[in-house]
Amino acid sequence: MVHLTRRIEFSAGHRLWIEGLSEEENRRVFGECSHQHGHNYTLEVTLSGEPDPKTGMIVHFSDLDRIVRERVLSRLDHRSLDDEVPEIRGRPSTVETLARFIWEQLENCVPGARLHRVRLWEDPDSFADYYGGRVTDAASLKHESDRKDDS
């Protein structure tokens, strides 16, 4: 099994805000991010699979780029996430929410490969990883195993 990662950049604006909370509560929860602002996001898409014996590749980067462009960038790049992306409207447009949304757009869309991880960098110091809800660390695996044994 080989893991292959492609890095793609895009820009989008958003405002962290929860309808139903007062302006004061939103400012307390989200601080400066409660105001409209933008990010230059860096998306890392990691696939896993066995390389094709002829080409030596899991997928050609140009094919992956096309899929990401069609399924993700066309919907997020240079958009106001809260206003222009229906699936995000009404939810806080956090980096965690976006990572999960991107996973949903890409899962099962790359022939011959499995989506392993979506990592979305909001800025040089902050990112979210999403593995499609799969357990990813040994402690969690043991905990999951223990729960199955209890049933």
C-alpha positions as CSV (number, residue, x, y, z in Angstrom):
1,M,0.0,0.0,0.0
2,V,1.3,3.4,-1.0
3,H,0.1,6.8,0.1
4,L,0.2,9.7,-2.4
5,T,-0.5,13.3,-1.4
6,R,-1.3,16.2,-3.6
7,R,-1.2,19.8,-2.4
8,I,-3.6,22.4,-3.8
9,E,-4.2,26.0,-2.8
10,F,-7.4,28.1,-2.9
11,S,-8.8,31.2,-1.3
12,A,-12.2,31.8,0.3
13,G,-13.9,34.1,2.7
14,H,-16.1,33.3,5.7
15,R,-17.4,34.5,9.0
16,L,-17.6,32.2,12.1
17,W,-21.0,32.8,13.4
18,I,-23.8,30.8,14.9
19,E,-27.4,32.0,14.2
20,G,-29.3,32.1,17.4
21,L,-26.4,33.5,19.4
22,S,-26.2,37.2,20.1
23,E,-23.5,39.3,18.6
24,E,-21.7,39.4,22.0
25,E,-21.9,35.6,22.3
26,N,-20.5,35.0,18.8
27,R,-17.7,37.4,19.5
28,R,-16.9,35.6,22.8
29,V,-16.9,32.2,21.1
30,F,-15.1,33.1,17.8
31,G,-13.2,36.3,18.7
32,E,-11.9,38.2,15.6
33,C,-13.1,35.4,13.4
34,S,-16.7,36.5,14.0
35,H,-16.0,39.2,11.4
36,Q,-15.9,38.5,7.6
37,H,-12.4,37.6,6.6
38,G,-10.6,35.3,4.2
39,H,-7.9,32.7,4.1
40,N,-5.5,31.3,1.6
41,Y,-6.2,27.6,2.3
42,T,-3.8,24.8,1.5
43,L,-5.5,21.5,0.8
44,E,-3.7,18.2,1.0
45,V,-5.5,15.2,-0.5
46,T,-3.9,11.8,0.4
47,L,-4.9,8.7,-1.5
48,S,-3.9,5.1,-0.8
49,G,-3.6,2.2,-3.1
50,E,-1.3,-0.1,-5.1
51,P,0.5,1.5,-8.0
52,D,-0.5,0.3,-11.5
53,P,2.2,-2.2,-12.6
54,K,2.6,-0.5,-16.0
55,T,2.7,3.2,-14.9
56,G,4.0,2.8,-11.4
57,M,1.3,5.3,-10.2
58,I,-1.8,5.1,-8.1
59,V,-3.3,8.0,-10.1
60,H,-1.8,10.5,-12.5
61,F,-1.6,13.9,-10.8
62,S,-3.4,15.6,-13.7
63,D,-6.4,13.3,-13.2
64,L,-6.5,14.0,-9.5
65,D,-6.1,17.8,-10.1
66,R,-9.1,17.6,-12.5
67,I,-11.3,15.8,-9.9
68,V,-10.4,18.2,-7.2
69,R,-11.0,21.2,-9.5
70,E,-14.4,19.9,-10.5
71,R,-15.6,18.7,-7.2
72,V,-14.0,21.1,-4.7
73,L,-12.4,24.2,-6.1
74,S,-15.3,25.0,-8.4
75,R,-17.4,25.2,-5.3
76,L,-15.0,26.9,-2.8
77,D,-12.4,28.9,-4.5
78,H,-12.9,32.7,-4.3
79,R,-16.3,32.1,-2.7
80,S,-18.0,33.4,0.5
81,L,-18.4,30.0,2.1
82,D,-21.3,31.0,4.3
83,D,-23.3,32.6,1.5
84,E,-22.4,30.7,-1.6
85,V,-22.0,27.0,-0.5
86,P,-25.4,25.6,0.4
87,E,-24.0,22.6,2.3
88,I,-22.1,24.9,4.6
89,R,-24.7,27.6,5.0
90,G,-26.1,27.5,8.6
91,R,-23.1,25.7,10.0
92,P,-19.9,27.4,11.4
93,S,-17.5,27.4,8.5
94,T,-14.6,26.2,10.6
95,V,-11.6,24.4,9.1
96,E,-13.0,21.2,10.6
97,T,-16.3,21.7,8.8
98,L,-14.5,22.4,5.5
99,A,-12.3,19.3,5.8
100,R,-15.3,17.1,6.3
101,F,-17.1,18.8,3.4
102,I,-14.1,18.3,1.1
103,W,-13.9,14.6,2.1
104,E,-17.6,14.2,1.2
105,Q,-16.9,15.7,-2.3
106,L,-13.9,13.4,-3.0
107,E,-14.8,10.1,-1.4
108,N,-15.1,7.3,-4.0
109,C,-14.3,9.7,-6.9
110,V,-10.7,8.6,-7.8
111,P,-10.8,5.3,-9.7
112,G,-8.2,2.7,-8.4
113,A,-7.5,4.7,-5.2
114,R,-9.0,5.1,-1.8
115,L,-9.2,8.5,-0.1
116,H,-7.0,8.2,3.0
117,R,-6.9,11.8,4.4
118,V,-8.0,15.3,3.8
119,R,-5.7,17.9,5.5
120,L,-6.8,21.5,5.2
121,W,-4.5,24.3,6.3
122,E,-6.3,27.4,7.3
123,D,-3.0,29.3,7.9
124,P,0.6,28.3,8.4
125,D,-0.1,27.3,12.0
126,S,-3.5,25.6,11.9
127,F,-5.0,22.7,10.0
128,A,-7.6,20.0,10.4
129,D,-7.2,16.3,9.4
130,Y,-10.2,14.2,8.4
131,Y,-10.1,10.5,7.8
132,G,-13.7,9.9,6.9
133,G,-14.7,9.0,10.4
134,R,-12.2,6.1,10.6
135,V,-10.3,5.6,13.8
136,T,-6.7,6.6,13.2
137,D,-4.6,6.0,16.3
138,A,-3.7,3.0,18.4
139,A,-5.3,4.2,21.6
140,S,-8.6,4.8,19.8
141,L,-8.3,1.4,18.0
142,K,-7.9,-0.4,21.4
143,H,-10.9,1.6,22.8
144,E,-13.0,0.6,19.8
145,S,-11.9,-3.0,20.2
146,D,-12.8,-3.0,23.9
147,R,-16.3,-1.6,23.1
148,K,-16.9,-4.4,20.6
149,D,-15.9,-7.0,23.2
150,D,-18.4,-5.6,25.7
151,S,-21.4,-6.1,23.3
